[in-house]
Amino acid sequence: MKLDLSRTTWRKSSYSGGGGQCVEVAANIPGAVPVRDSKDPEGPALTFTPEGFAAFVAGVKGGEFGAA
């Protein structure tokens, strides 16, 4: 299913400190959490289920994705 994201409200993480390596998340789409690269707002967006995105965020907070 392709979502119409043309009227989506995007937000950056409060932890984004510049440097051009930010993602934006839209939280106002029922049943989906779109994520995009802030440097390419017209580019593609990845879409996750709310549960999948919550699991990802929990993993990040828990240190599962440490820097290489």
N, CA, C and O of each residue as an XYZ file, in Angstrom:
272
protein
N       0.838     -1.178      0.000
C       0.000      0.000      0.000
C       0.885      1.243      0.000
O       1.822      1.337      0.793
N       0.600      2.176     -0.865
C       1.348      3.433     -0.925
C       0.548      4.508     -0.191
O      -0.631      4.728     -0.471
N       1.213      5.166      0.749
C       0.568      6.220      1.527
C       0.775      7.576      0.864
O       1.831      7.842      0.290
N      -0.230      8.421      0.947
C      -0.107      9.804      0.496
C       0.480     10.607      1.656
O      -0.209     10.862      2.645
N       1.730     11.001      1.542
C       2.421     11.724      2.607
C       2.524     13.222      2.319
O       3.281     13.933      2.980
N       1.763     13.701      1.331
C       1.874     15.102      0.913
C       1.421     16.091      1.988
O       1.875     17.236      1.994
N       0.551     15.682      2.882
C       0.064     16.588      3.936
C       0.565     16.170      5.319
O       0.025     16.586      6.344
N       1.573     15.366      5.324
C       2.110     14.841      6.573
C       2.909     15.905      7.319
O       3.611     16.709      6.706
N       2.798     15.902      8.625
C       3.601     16.773      9.471
C       4.802     15.979      9.953
O       4.657     14.984     10.664
N       5.984     16.422      9.564
C       7.223     15.725      9.914
C       7.884     16.427     11.090
O       7.739     17.637     11.261
N       8.613     15.662     11.901
C       9.360     16.257     13.013
C      10.704     15.552     13.145
O      10.838     14.358     12.876
N      11.692     16.336     13.570
C      13.026     15.789     13.852
C      13.124     15.463     15.326
O      12.416     16.032     16.156
N      13.995     14.556     15.629
C      14.249     14.215     17.021
C      14.824     15.414     17.767
O      15.571     16.209     17.197
N      14.477     15.535     19.022
C      15.061     16.600     19.848
C      16.553     16.357     20.061
O      17.265     17.258     20.505
N      17.033     15.161     19.754
C      18.451     14.837     19.880
C      19.244     15.204     18.629
O      20.471     15.100     18.623
N      18.559     15.632     17.571
C      19.252     16.025     16.346
C      20.027     17.302     16.605
O      19.453     18.325     16.977
N      21.312     17.238     16.411
C      22.137     18.397     16.689
C      22.776     18.983     15.452
O      23.816     19.636     15.540
N      22.179     18.764     14.315
C      22.780     19.251     13.082
C      23.711     18.205     12.508
O      23.596     17.025     12.837
N      24.619     18.616     11.664
C      25.555     17.679     11.064
C      24.993     16.951      9.867
O      25.718     16.204      9.209
N      23.715     17.147      9.561
C      23.141     16.564      8.357
C      22.844     15.087      8.417
O      22.597     14.479      7.375
N      22.857     14.482      9.587
C      22.570     13.055      9.691
C      21.321     12.846     10.540
O      21.362     12.168     11.567
N      20.223     13.428     10.105
C      18.987     13.384     10.875
C      17.908     12.637     10.099
O      17.917     12.592      8.869
N      17.001     12.066     10.835
C      15.806     11.503     10.234
C      14.609     12.279     10.762
O      14.664     12.895     11.826
N      13.540     12.235     10.001
C      12.294     12.852     10.410
C      11.229     11.763     10.489
O      11.236     10.813      9.706
N      10.328     11.913     11.430
C       9.273     10.936     11.654
C       7.928     11.647     11.584
O       7.788     12.776     12.055
N       6.953     10.990     11.001
C       5.585     11.500     10.984
C       4.748     10.604     11.888
O       4.692      9.390     11.695
N       4.107     11.206     12.862
C       3.342     10.422     13.824
C       1.839     10.587     13.653
O       1.072     10.122     14.497
N       1.405     11.235     12.591
C      -0.025     11.505     12.436
C      -0.677     10.657     11.345
O      -1.694     11.056     10.777
N      -0.103      9.494     11.050
C      -0.660      8.579     10.055
C      -1.181      7.343     10.797
O      -0.380      6.577     11.333
N      -2.486      7.131     10.842
C      -3.023      5.972     11.563
C      -2.473      4.649     11.026
O      -2.548      4.375      9.828
N      -1.922      3.837     11.922
C      -1.440      2.513     11.559
C      -0.084      2.462     10.903
O       0.355      1.388     10.490
N       0.603      3.602     10.790
C       1.908      3.626     10.120
C       2.800      4.702     10.732
O       2.317      5.714     11.238
N       4.102      4.467     10.676
C       5.082      5.457     11.122
C       6.076      5.664      9.979
O       7.026      4.893      9.844
N       5.871      6.690      9.155
C       6.809      6.988      8.079
C       8.074      7.664      8.626
O       8.014      8.466      9.558
N       9.204      7.324      8.032
C      10.506      7.873      8.424
C      11.228      8.277      7.141
O      11.224      7.532      6.161
N      11.851      9.466      7.149
C      12.575      9.914      5.958
C      13.875     10.598      6.358
O      14.074     10.972      7.513
N      14.750     10.750      5.374
C      16.026     11.441      5.543
C      15.763     12.941      5.461
O      15.207     13.420      4.472
N      16.158     13.684      6.490
C      15.882     15.125      6.510
C      16.617     15.882      5.404
O      16.196     16.973      5.019
N      17.707     15.317      4.892
C      18.444     15.972      3.800
C      17.737     15.830      2.463
O      18.027     16.573      1.526
N      16.807     14.877      2.366
C      16.122     14.592      1.107
C      14.616     14.497      1.351
O      14.034     13.421      1.213
N      13.979     15.618      1.713
C      12.563     15.566      2.078
C      11.635     15.138      0.945
O      10.515     14.698      1.206
N      12.069     15.256     -0.289
C      11.250     14.821     -1.424
C      11.556     13.380     -1.810
O      10.911     12.823     -2.699
N      12.528     12.781     -1.151
C      12.913     11.408     -1.442
C      11.968     10.405     -0.810
O      10.920     10.771     -0.278
N      12.344      9.142     -0.871
C      11.470      8.095     -0.342
C      11.385      8.108      1.178
O      12.271      8.617      1.863
N      10.308      7.541      1.684
C      10.132      7.365      3.126
C       9.949      5.876      3.393
O       9.285      5.174      2.629
N      10.535      5.412      4.468
C      10.301      4.046      4.922
C       9.094      4.084      5.843
O       8.932      5.033      6.611
N       8.249      3.069      5.778
C       7.063      3.036      6.617
C       7.079      1.790      7.486
O       7.243      0.674      6.995
N       6.907      1.998      8.775
C       6.906      0.915      9.754
C       5.540      0.816     10.416
O       4.770      1.777     10.418
N       5.245     -0.346     10.974
C       4.068     -0.445     11.833
C       4.402      0.279     13.130
O       5.576      0.387     13.484
N       3.407      0.773     13.838
C       3.696      1.415     15.127
C       4.447      0.476     16.084
O       5.339      0.913     16.812
N       4.088     -0.791     16.080
C       4.757     -1.754     16.958
C       6.211     -1.967     16.560
O       7.090     -2.052     17.417
N       6.459     -2.052     15.262
C       7.825     -2.222     14.774
C       8.691     -1.017     15.089
O       9.852     -1.167     15.471
N       8.136      0.175     14.931
C       8.894      1.379     15.231
C       9.158      1.505     16.724
O      10.245      1.914     17.132
N       8.162      1.155     17.548
C       8.344      1.192     19.004
C       9.443      0.217     19.431
O      10.239      0.532     20.315
N       9.490     -0.960     18.811
C      10.538     -1.933     19.123
C      11.906     -1.397     18.720
O      12.882     -1.579     19.449
N      11.986     -0.741     17.570
C      13.243     -0.139     17.130
C      13.716      0.936     18.110
O      14.883      0.945     18.501
N      12.822      1.836     18.506
C      13.171      2.908     19.442
C      13.628      2.309     20.776
O      14.602      2.779     21.365
N      12.933      1.283     21.248
C      13.324      0.625     22.496
C      14.726      0.016     22.371
O      15.515      0.068     23.314
N      15.028     -0.556     21.209
C      16.355     -1.115     20.979
C      17.438     -0.056     20.966
O      18.521     -0.263     21.513
N      17.156      1.069     20.350
C      18.109      2.185     20.334
C      18.365      2.667     21.761
O      19.510      2.847     22.174
N      17.290      2.868     22.497
C      17.430      3.332     23.894
C      18.174      2.315     24.745
O      18.883      2.681     25.683
N      18.009      1.024     24.411
C      18.658     -0.028     25.181
C      20.075     -0.349     24.735
O      20.717     -1.237     25.297
N      20.574      0.373     23.719
C      21.948      0.171     23.277
C      22.165     -0.994     22.318
O      23.303     -1.425     22.127
N      21.111     -1.507     21.717
C      21.245     -2.639     20.811
C      21.968     -2.296     19.513
O      22.470     -3.196     18.839
N      22.033     -1.028     19.149
C      22.627     -0.607     17.881
C      23.814      0.296     18.144
O      23.817      1.455     17.726
N      24.806     -0.211     18.820
C      25.978      0.585     19.160
C      26.740      1.029     17.941
O      26.643      0.414     16.879
N      27.498      2.095     18.087
C      28.307      2.624     16.974
C      29.396      1.622     16.633
O      29.976      0.974     17.504
N      29.651      1.519     15.350
C      30.669      0.575     14.863
C      32.045      1.149     15.008
O      33.026      0.497     14.650
